[in-house]
C-alpha cells in the first residue's frame, strides 16, 4: 500500500473540500429532519403525537443503527426535502426490517410524486433482499393536486405489499393516525395491522365524502376508528391503547415471526482496518477530473486492510480483488484512472464470473468517465468488450452493492452496476457526479456539432452566441450532475459520509444476506 502523505498540501486541500461538502449535506439533512417546520412539529406534539423519528427510535432495538434511505428525496423541488416520508433499514426485536414512516408534520403526511418513488424503492429493497416491512402510518393519502402523477403508479404500493406477503415476507402496519382513501389498503394488505385508539382513522371515504356520495352522516370513529375496526370490521388485529403501546405490539409481532436469514453468516473475526477511515477525506480528489488510488480507500474500509488483488498488472485502470467487510466476503471492482479500456472490460467480466461461481457478493466503487473512444479503440473492439462487461453485470445474480465515489459518466455507469442494473443498494459520496459525460465535454460536443452544422449549410458561425450557449449548457449539466440533484430523484439510495463507507457496506451486506446469496450457474469462466 503506497504511503499516504497526510501532511501534504494536496491532502489538506482534499480534506477541506470534502468537509465543506459534508457541511452542506448536514445542512440539508437537518432540513429533512425538521419536516414541516417548528410550527407543525409543535402542533403535532400538542395533539399528543410522537414525531416520526421518535416513533422509529422507539421501535428499533436499543442502541442499534438505522440506515436511512433517500434522506434528500425531493431536494430542489417544490416539495419538502425528505418527501414527507422516512424510509430505512433497522433492527426490530433482532430482525432486520425495512421501515416506511410517514411524517405527518408535512401536509399531514400526504404523498407527492417523490414520496411515492421513495416508498416504492423501499418496498423493492424489501422484496429483493427478503426484509420484513413495518409501515408507520399517518397520512392523508395522495396530495390531491398531484393526483395526475400519483393515481396510476401509486397502485404499485398495494401490488408490492401483497407480493411480499405471497413471498412469506412479513408486512406490518402500525396505524397512528389517518390512513384514508387508497391509503386504507396499507393496513388492509399488510399481514398484521395495529391501530391506535382514538387516533387511527382507516376508511375509504371520510365523513364529508360519505355525506356527499350517500347522504349518510357518520363520524370518524364510526367510519374508521380503531375500536370499530377491532370489534366490528375485523380489519385491526391489535387494538393499541396509545402510540407507545402500538410500538410495543409491533416489536412483539417481530419477536414472534420465527425469522431466519437464508444467506451465510459472517466468517472469521472482523478486524477493523489498519488505517484510519478519517483519512478518506484527504485521499479522494476535490476535483473529480483528478484520479485517486482506490486501494487507499479500500485500506480504510475492508477488514484488516487485507485486499487480495486480482490481475493487478492487467487492465490497471480497474482494480479488482477479494476482501471481507465486517466478516462478509466480497469481490471488489473499483475504478482507478477513470477510463475503461478493452482490457479493463474483459478483466471485469472474468472477475464477475468468478464471483458468481463462488457465491460472493460484489462491491462496485465507481469513479469512471466511461469506455474509451477513438479510432484505434473502436477498431480494437471496445464496443463488444464493453458489451461483455455489461452482459456479465446484467446476468450476475450475486448481490451487488454500489458506491459512487466521484465520477459516474456514460456507459461506465452501466458497466459498474449503476441504478439501471439493479444493485441491491446504491449510495453516493457528496462530491459524486452522475451524467452522460462531464459538463465541459458535453458542452464542447454540442459546440462542435453546431459548428459543423453551420459549415455544412454554408452559414457563418456566431462565436459569441456559441460561447454563451456553451456556458449555459455547462452550467446546466453541472447542476444536474450534482449529488443532491441526483439523490433527490431517487437515482441512488442516499448520500453518505465517505468515512462511514465501511459501516454502510457492513449494514448493507447484513441486509442482503437475509435472502439467498447465490451466483449464476451454467457457464464456466471463459477468457476474452
C-alpha positions as CSV (number, residue, x, y, z in Angstrom):
1,X,0.0,0.0,0.0
2,X,1.5,3.4,-1.0
3,X,2.3,5.6,1.9
4,X,-0.3,8.4,2.3
5,X,1.3,11.9,3.0
6,X,-1.3,13.3,5.4
7,X,0.8,16.4,5.8
8,X,0.8,17.3,2.1
9,X,-0.9,20.3,0.7
10,X,-2.9,18.2,-1.7
11,X,-4.2,16.0,1.2
12,X,-5.2,19.1,3.3
13,X,-7.0,20.7,0.3
14,X,-8.9,17.5,-0.5
15,X,-9.9,17.2,3.1
16,X,-11.1,20.8,3.4
17,X,-13.1,20.5,0.2
18,X,-14.9,17.3,1.5
19,X,-15.5,18.8,4.9
20,X,-17.2,21.7,3.1
21,X,-19.3,19.3,1.1
22,X,-20.3,17.4,4.3
23,X,-21.3,20.7,5.9
24,X,-23.7,21.3,3.0
25,X,-25.0,17.8,3.4
26,X,-25.6,18.2,7.1
27,X,-27.5,21.4,6.5
28,X,-29.9,19.7,4.0
29,X,-30.3,16.6,6.3
30,X,-31.3,19.0,9.1
31,X,-34.0,20.4,6.8
32,X,-35.3,16.9,6.1
33,X,-35.3,16.1,9.8
34,X,-37.2,19.3,10.6
35,X,-40.1,18.1,8.4
36,X,-42.9,20.6,8.2
37,X,-41.0,23.0,10.5
38,X,-41.3,24.1,14.1
39,X,-44.9,25.3,13.8
40,X,-46.2,22.0,12.6
41,X,-44.0,19.9,14.8
42,X,-45.3,21.9,17.8
43,X,-48.9,21.4,16.6
44,X,-48.2,17.6,16.2
45,X,-46.9,17.4,19.8
46,X,-49.8,19.4,21.2
47,X,-52.1,16.7,19.8
48,X,-50.2,14.1,21.9
49,X,-48.4,12.6,18.9
50,X,-44.8,11.4,18.7
51,X,-42.7,12.8,15.8
52,X,-41.9,10.3,13.0
53,X,-38.2,9.8,14.0
54,X,-39.2,9.4,17.7
55,X,-41.5,6.5,16.6
56,X,-38.7,4.9,14.7
57,X,-36.2,5.3,17.6
58,X,-38.7,3.6,20.0
59,X,-39.4,0.8,17.6
60,X,-35.8,-0.1,16.8
61,X,-33.7,-2.2,19.2
62,X,-31.9,0.0,21.8
63,X,-28.6,1.3,20.6
64,X,-29.0,-0.3,17.1
65,X,-28.2,1.6,14.0
66,X,-30.7,2.9,11.4
67,X,-29.6,3.0,7.7
68,X,-31.8,5.8,6.5
69,X,-32.5,5.8,2.7
70,X,-33.1,8.7,0.3
71,X,-33.0,11.4,3.0
72,X,-32.8,14.2,0.5
73,X,-35.6,13.0,-1.8
74,X,-37.3,15.9,-3.5
75,X,-34.4,18.3,-2.7
76,X,-34.5,21.3,-5.1
77,X,-38.2,20.7,-6.0
78,X,-41.4,22.4,-4.9
79,X,-41.8,19.7,-2.2
80,X,-40.3,19.5,1.3
81,X,-36.8,17.8,1.5
82,X,-37.4,14.2,2.5
83,X,-40.7,14.0,0.6
84,X,-42.9,13.6,3.7
85,X,-41.7,10.0,4.4
86,X,-38.8,8.4,6.2
87,X,-37.5,5.1,5.0
88,X,-34.6,2.9,6.0
89,X,-33.3,-0.4,7.3
90,X,-33.2,-1.1,11.0
91,X,-33.3,-4.0,13.5
92,X,-36.6,-4.6,15.4
93,X,-36.6,-7.4,18.0
94,X,-33.5,-8.8,16.4
95,X,-34.9,-8.8,12.9
96,X,-33.6,-6.6,10.1
97,X,-36.6,-4.8,8.6
98,X,-37.4,-2.0,6.1
99,X,-39.3,0.8,7.8
100,X,-41.6,3.2,5.9
101,X,-42.8,6.0,8.2
102,X,-45.0,9.0,7.2
103,X,-44.0,12.4,8.5
104,X,-47.4,14.0,9.4
105,X,-45.9,17.4,10.0
106,X,-45.5,17.8,6.2
107,X,-49.0,18.3,4.7
108,X,-50.4,15.7,7.1
109,X,-48.1,13.0,5.6
110,X,-49.7,13.4,2.2
111,X,-48.0,11.6,-0.7
112,X,-46.4,13.5,-3.5
113,X,-44.6,12.0,-6.6
114,X,-41.3,11.9,-4.7
115,X,-42.7,10.2,-1.6
116,X,-44.2,7.6,-4.0
117,X,-40.9,6.9,-5.6
118,X,-39.3,6.7,-2.2
119,X,-41.9,4.3,-0.8
120,X,-41.7,2.1,-3.9
121,X,-37.9,1.9,-3.7
122,X,-38.1,0.9,-0.1
123,X,-40.6,-1.8,-0.9
124,X,-38.3,-3.0,-3.8
125,X,-35.4,-3.2,-1.4
126,X,-37.5,-5.2,1.0
127,X,-38.6,-7.7,-1.7
128,X,-35.2,-8.3,-3.4
129,X,-33.4,-8.6,0.0
130,X,-36.2,-10.5,1.7
131,X,-36.6,-8.0,4.5
132,X,-39.9,-7.7,6.6
133,X,-41.6,-4.3,6.2
134,X,-43.1,-2.2,9.0
135,X,-45.3,0.7,7.9
136,X,-45.7,3.5,10.5
137,X,-48.8,5.1,9.1
138,X,-50.2,8.6,9.5
139,X,-51.1,10.0,6.1
140,X,-53.9,11.8,4.5
141,X,-53.3,9.8,1.3
142,X,-52.4,11.4,-2.0
143,X,-51.7,15.1,-2.3
144,X,-54.8,15.6,-4.4
145,X,-53.4,18.5,-6.7
146,X,-50.7,16.0,-7.7
147,X,-53.2,13.2,-8.5
148,X,-52.3,13.1,-12.2
149,X,-48.8,11.9,-11.3
150,X,-49.9,9.7,-8.4
151,X,-53.1,7.8,-9.1
152,X,-51.8,5.2,-11.6
153,X,-48.3,4.5,-10.3
154,X,-49.4,4.5,-6.6
155,X,-51.3,1.3,-7.2
156,X,-47.9,-0.4,-7.2
157,X,-47.7,0.1,-3.4
158,X,-50.5,-2.4,-2.9
159,X,-49.0,-4.7,-5.5
160,X,-45.7,-4.7,-3.7
161,X,-47.3,-5.3,-0.3
162,X,-49.4,-8.3,-1.5
163,X,-46.4,-9.7,-3.4
164,X,-44.3,-9.5,-0.2
165,X,-47.0,-11.5,1.7
166,X,-47.1,-14.1,-1.1
167,X,-43.3,-14.4,-0.7
168,X,-43.7,-15.1,3.0
169,X,-42.0,-11.8,3.8
170,X,-44.0,-10.3,6.8
171,X,-45.6,-6.9,6.5
172,X,-46.9,-4.9,9.5
173,X,-48.9,-1.7,9.7
174,X,-48.8,0.4,12.8
175,X,-51.5,3.0,12.3
176,X,-51.0,6.1,14.4
177,X,-53.4,8.5,12.5
178,X,-55.1,8.9,9.2
179,X,-54.9,6.1,6.7
180,X,-57.6,7.2,4.3
181,X,-58.9,6.6,0.8
182,X,-56.3,4.4,-1.1
183,X,-54.1,4.6,2.0
184,X,-56.7,2.5,3.8
185,X,-55.4,-0.5,1.8
186,X,-52.0,-0.3,3.5
187,X,-53.3,-1.9,6.8
188,X,-55.8,-3.8,4.7
189,X,-53.0,-5.5,2.7
190,X,-50.4,-6.0,5.5
191,X,-50.2,-9.3,7.3
192,X,-50.5,-7.5,10.7
193,X,-52.4,-4.4,11.5
194,X,-52.2,-2.4,14.8
195,X,-54.5,0.5,15.3
196,X,-54.1,3.2,18.0
197,X,-57.3,4.1,19.9
198,X,-58.8,7.5,19.2
199,X,-56.0,8.3,16.7
200,X,-56.2,5.7,13.9
201,X,-58.7,6.6,11.2
202,X,-58.9,4.0,8.4
203,X,-61.6,4.5,5.9
204,X,-62.1,4.6,2.1
205,X,-64.2,7.8,2.5
206,X,-64.3,10.2,5.3
207,X,-67.4,11.9,6.7
208,X,-67.5,14.7,4.0
209,X,-67.2,12.2,1.1
210,X,-69.7,9.8,2.6
211,X,-72.2,12.6,3.1
212,X,-71.7,13.9,-0.4
213,X,-71.9,10.4,-2.0
214,X,-74.7,8.8,0.0
215,X,-76.2,11.5,2.2
216,X,-75.2,9.5,5.3
217,X,-74.0,11.4,8.4
218,X,-71.3,9.5,10.3
219,X,-68.3,10.4,12.4
220,X,-64.7,9.4,12.1
221,X,-64.9,6.7,14.8
222,X,-67.9,5.0,13.3
223,X,-66.4,5.1,9.8
224,X,-62.9,4.0,10.7
225,X,-61.9,4.2,14.3
226,X,-59.5,1.7,15.9
227,X,-62.2,0.3,18.2
228,X,-64.7,-0.2,15.4
229,X,-62.1,-2.0,13.3
230,X,-61.1,-4.1,16.3
231,X,-64.6,-5.0,17.3
232,X,-66.7,-4.8,14.2
233,X,-65.0,-4.9,10.8
234,X,-62.0,-7.1,11.9
235,X,-59.5,-5.0,9.9
236,X,-57.5,-4.4,13.1
237,X,-55.5,-7.4,14.5
238,X,-54.3,-5.5,17.6
239,X,-56.0,-2.6,19.5
240,X,-53.4,-0.3,20.9
241,X,-54.1,2.0,23.9
242,X,-51.7,4.6,22.7
243,X,-48.7,5.1,20.5
244,X,-46.2,3.6,22.9
245,X,-48.5,0.5,23.2
246,X,-48.6,0.2,19.3
247,X,-44.8,0.3,19.2
248,X,-44.7,-2.4,21.9
249,X,-47.1,-4.5,20.0
250,X,-45.1,-4.0,16.8
251,X,-41.9,-5.2,18.5
252,X,-43.8,-8.2,19.9
253,X,-45.0,-9.2,16.5
254,X,-41.5,-9.2,15.1
255,X,-40.3,-11.3,18.0
256,X,-42.8,-14.0,17.1
257,X,-42.3,-14.4,13.3
258,X,-39.6,-17.1,13.7
259,X,-37.4,-15.3,11.2
260,X,-34.2,-16.8,9.8
261,X,-31.8,-15.4,7.3
262,X,-31.1,-17.5,4.2
263,X,-27.6,-16.2,3.4
264,X,-24.5,-17.4,5.2
265,X,-23.3,-15.8,8.4
266,X,-20.2,-13.6,8.5
267,X,-16.9,-15.6,8.7
268,X,-13.9,-15.2,10.9
269,X,-13.1,-12.2,13.0
270,X,-14.0,-8.8,11.5
271,X,-10.8,-7.0,12.2
272,X,-11.0,-3.2,11.8
273,X,-8.9,-1.6,9.1
274,X,-5.3,-0.8,9.9
275,X,-5.7,2.7,8.6
276,X,-8.0,5.5,9.8
277,X,-11.2,5.9,7.8
278,X,-11.0,9.6,8.6
279,X,-8.2,9.8,6.1
280,X,-10.5,9.0,3.2
281,X,-11.5,12.7,3.0
282,X,-7.9,13.6,2.1
283,X,-7.4,10.7,-0.3
284,X,-10.3,11.5,-2.7
285,X,-9.5,14.3,-5.0
286,X,-11.5,17.5,-4.6
287,X,-11.6,17.8,-8.4
288,X,-13.4,14.8,-10.0
289,X,-11.1,15.2,-13.0
290,X,-8.1,14.2,-10.9
291,X,-7.8,10.4,-10.3
292,X,-7.0,8.8,-6.9
293,X,-6.0,5.3,-6.0
294,X,-9.0,3.3,-4.7
295,X,-6.6,0.9,-2.9
296,X,-6.1,3.7,-0.4
297,X,-9.8,3.8,0.2
298,X,-10.1,0.0,0.5
299,X,-7.3,0.0,3.1
300,X,-9.6,2.1,5.2
301,X,-12.8,0.1,4.5
302,X,-12.1,-3.6,4.4
303,X,-11.4,-6.0,7.3
304,X,-7.8,-5.8,8.5
305,X,-7.0,-3.7,5.4
306,X,-6.4,-7.0,3.6
307,X,-7.1,-6.9,-0.1
308,X,-6.2,-9.8,-2.4
309,X,-5.9,-8.1,-5.8
310,X,-6.8,-10.0,-8.9
311,X,-4.8,-9.4,-12.1
312,X,-3.0,-6.3,-10.7
313,X,-0.8,-5.9,-13.8
314,X,-3.6,-6.2,-16.4
315,X,-6.2,-3.6,-17.1
316,X,-4.8,-1.3,-14.5
317,X,-7.4,1.4,-14.7
318,X,-9.8,-1.0,-12.9
319,X,-8.8,-2.5,-9.6
320,X,-10.4,-5.9,-8.8
321,X,-9.9,-8.3,-5.9
322,X,-11.2,-10.1,-2.8
323,X,-11.7,-8.9,0.7
324,X,-14.0,-9.0,3.7
325,X,-16.2,-6.3,5.2
326,X,-17.5,-6.9,8.7
327,X,-16.8,-10.6,8.1
328,X,-18.7,-10.9,4.8
329,X,-16.6,-12.0,1.8
330,X,-16.8,-9.6,-1.1
331,X,-15.4,-9.1,-4.6
332,X,-14.5,-5.5,-5.3
333,X,-14.4,-3.6,-8.6
334,X,-13.0,-0.1,-8.2
335,X,-12.1,2.4,-10.9
336,X,-8.6,3.8,-10.7
337,X,-7.9,6.2,-13.6
338,X,-11.5,6.5,-14.7
339,X,-11.4,5.3,-18.3
340,X,-12.4,1.7,-19.1
341,X,-10.4,0.2,-22.0
342,X,-10.9,-3.3,-23.5
343,X,-8.5,-4.9,-21.0
344,X,-10.5,-3.5,-18.1
345,X,-13.8,-4.6,-19.6
346,X,-12.5,-8.2,-20.1
347,X,-10.9,-8.3,-16.7
348,X,-14.1,-7.2,-15.1
349,X,-16.2,-9.7,-17.0
350,X,-13.9,-12.6,-15.9
351,X,-13.9,-11.4,-12.3
352,X,-17.7,-11.2,-12.2
353,X,-18.0,-14.7,-13.4
354,X,-15.6,-15.9,-10.7
355,X,-17.6,-14.2,-8.0
356,X,-20.7,-15.9,-9.3
357,X,-19.1,-19.3,-9.2
358,X,-18.1,-18.7,-5.5
359,X,-21.4,-17.0,-4.5
360,X,-19.5,-13.9,-3.5
361,X,-21.3,-10.5,-3.3
362,X,-19.8,-7.7,-5.4
363,X,-19.0,-4.2,-4.4
364,X,-18.6,-1.6,-7.2
365,X,-16.7,1.6,-6.3
366,X,-17.5,4.0,-9.2
367,X,-15.1,6.7,-10.4
368,X,-15.4,6.3,-14.2
369,X,-15.6,8.6,-17.2
370,X,-16.8,5.7,-19.3
371,X,-15.4,3.4,-22.0
372,X,-12.6,4.7,-24.2
373,X,-13.3,6.3,-27.6
374,X,-11.2,6.8,-30.7
375,X,-10.5,5.0,-34.0
376,X,-7.9,2.6,-32.6
377,X,-10.2,1.6,-29.7
378,X,-13.2,1.2,-31.9
379,X,-11.2,-1.0,-34.3
380,X,-9.9,-2.9,-31.3
381,X,-13.4,-3.9,-30.3
382,X,-14.2,-1.6,-27.4
383,X,-18.0,-1.9,-28.1
384,X,-18.0,-5.7,-27.9
385,X,-15.7,-5.8,-24.9
386,X,-17.8,-3.2,-23.1
387,X,-20.9,-5.3,-24.0
388,X,-19.3,-8.3,-22.4
389,X,-18.8,-6.4,-19.1
390,X,-22.3,-5.1,-19.2
391,X,-23.6,-8.6,-20.0
392,X,-21.8,-10.0,-17.1
393,X,-23.1,-7.3,-14.7
394,X,-26.7,-7.8,-16.0
395,X,-26.7,-11.6,-15.6
396,X,-24.8,-11.8,-12.4
397,X,-27.1,-13.0,-9.6
398,X,-24.9,-12.4,-6.5
399,X,-25.8,-9.2,-4.6
400,X,-24.3,-6.0,-6.0
401,X,-23.6,-3.0,-3.8
402,X,-22.6,0.2,-5.5
403,X,-20.9,3.3,-4.1
404,X,-20.4,6.3,-6.4
405,X,-17.2,7.9,-5.1
406,X,-16.6,10.5,-7.8
407,X,-17.5,10.5,-11.5
408,X,-20.1,8.1,-12.9
409,X,-20.3,9.0,-16.6
410,X,-21.6,7.4,-19.8
411,X,-21.8,3.6,-20.2
412,X,-19.2,3.3,-17.4
413,X,-22.2,3.9,-15.1
414,X,-23.9,0.8,-16.6
415,X,-20.8,-1.4,-16.6
416,X,-20.1,-0.5,-12.9
417,X,-23.6,-1.6,-11.8
418,X,-25.4,1.8,-11.8
419,X,-29.1,2.2,-10.9
420,X,-30.4,0.7,-14.2
421,X,-28.6,-2.6,-13.4
422,X,-30.4,-3.2,-10.1
423,X,-27.7,-3.1,-7.4
424,X,-29.3,-4.2,-4.1
425,X,-28.3,-0.9,-2.6
426,X,-26.5,2.1,-4.1
427,X,-25.1,5.1,-2.2
428,X,-23.1,8.2,-3.3
429,X,-20.5,10.4,-1.7
430,X,-21.3,14.1,-1.5
431,X,-18.8,15.0,-4.2
432,X,-20.1,12.4,-6.7
433,X,-21.2,13.4,-10.2
434,X,-23.6,11.5,-12.5
435,X,-24.2,12.3,-16.1
436,X,-23.9,11.1,-19.7
437,X,-20.5,12.8,-19.7
438,X,-18.7,15.6,-17.9
439,X,-20.2,19.1,-18.2
440,X,-17.3,20.6,-20.2
441,X,-17.2,17.6,-22.5
442,X,-20.9,17.7,-23.2
443,X,-20.9,21.4,-23.8
444,X,-17.9,21.0,-26.1
445,X,-19.6,18.3,-28.1
446,X,-22.6,20.5,-28.6
447,X,-20.4,23.3,-29.8
448,X,-18.6,21.1,-32.3
449,X,-21.9,19.8,-33.7
450,X,-23.2,23.3,-34.1
451,X,-20.0,24.5,-35.7
452,X,-20.1,21.6,-38.2
453,X,-23.8,22.1,-38.9
454,X,-23.1,25.8,-39.8
455,X,-20.2,24.9,-42.0
456,X,-22.3,22.2,-43.9
457,X,-25.0,24.8,-44.6
458,X,-22.6,27.5,-45.6
459,X,-23.6,29.8,-42.8
460,X,-21.3,32.0,-40.7
461,X,-20.7,30.6,-37.2
462,X,-21.7,33.0,-34.4
463,X,-18.8,32.7,-31.9
464,X,-20.3,34.9,-29.3
465,X,-23.7,33.0,-29.3
466,X,-21.8,29.7,-29.1
467,X,-19.8,30.9,-26.1
468,X,-23.0,31.9,-24.3
469,X,-24.7,28.6,-25.3
470,X,-21.7,26.5,-24.2
471,X,-21.5,28.3,-20.8
472,X,-25.3,27.8,-20.3
473,X,-25.1,24.1,-21.2
474,X,-22.1,23.5,-18.9
475,X,-23.9,25.2,-16.0
476,X,-27.0,23.1,-16.6
477,X,-25.0,19.8,-16.6
478,X,-23.1,20.9,-13.5
479,X,-26.4,21.4,-11.7
480,X,-28.0,18.2,-13.0
481,X,-25.0,16.0,-12.2
482,X,-24.7,17.3,-8.6
483,X,-25.1,14.6,-6.0
484,X,-28.0,16.4,-4.3
485,X,-29.9,16.7,-7.6
486,X,-29.3,13.0,-8.3
487,X,-30.3,11.7,-4.9
488,X,-33.4,14.0,-4.9
489,X,-34.7,11.9,-7.9
490,X,-34.0,8.6,-6.2
491,X,-31.2,7.6,-8.6
492,X,-29.3,6.4,-5.6
493,X,-30.4,5.3,-2.1
494,X,-28.8,8.2,-0.3
495,X,-25.6,10.3,0.2
496,X,-23.3,9.0,2.8
497,X,-20.2,10.4,4.6
498,X,-17.2,8.7,3.0
499,X,-15.9,8.0,6.4
500,X,-19.0,5.8,7.1
501,X,-18.5,3.7,4.0
502,X,-17.3,0.6,6.0
503,X,-20.3,0.8,8.3
504,X,-22.8,1.4,5.5
505,X,-21.4,-1.6,3.5
506,X,-21.5,-3.7,6.6
507,X,-25.1,-2.9,7.3
508,X,-26.0,-3.4,3.6
509,X,-24.2,-6.8,3.4
510,X,-26.0,-7.9,6.6
511,X,-29.3,-6.9,4.9
512,X,-28.7,-8.7,1.6
513,X,-27.8,-11.9,3.5
514,X,-31.4,-12.1,4.6
515,X,-32.0,-13.6,1.2
516,X,-30.2,-16.4,-0.5
517,X,-26.8,-15.4,-1.8
518,X,-26.1,-17.5,-5.0
519,X,-24.3,-16.8,-8.2
520,X,-25.4,-17.8,-11.7
521,X,-24.6,-21.3,-12.7
522,X,-24.5,-22.9,-16.2
523,X,-21.3,-21.3,-17.6
524,X,-17.7,-21.7,-16.8
525,X,-15.0,-18.9,-16.6
526,X,-14.0,-18.1,-20.2
527,X,-11.1,-15.9,-21.5
528,X,-12.0,-12.9,-23.5
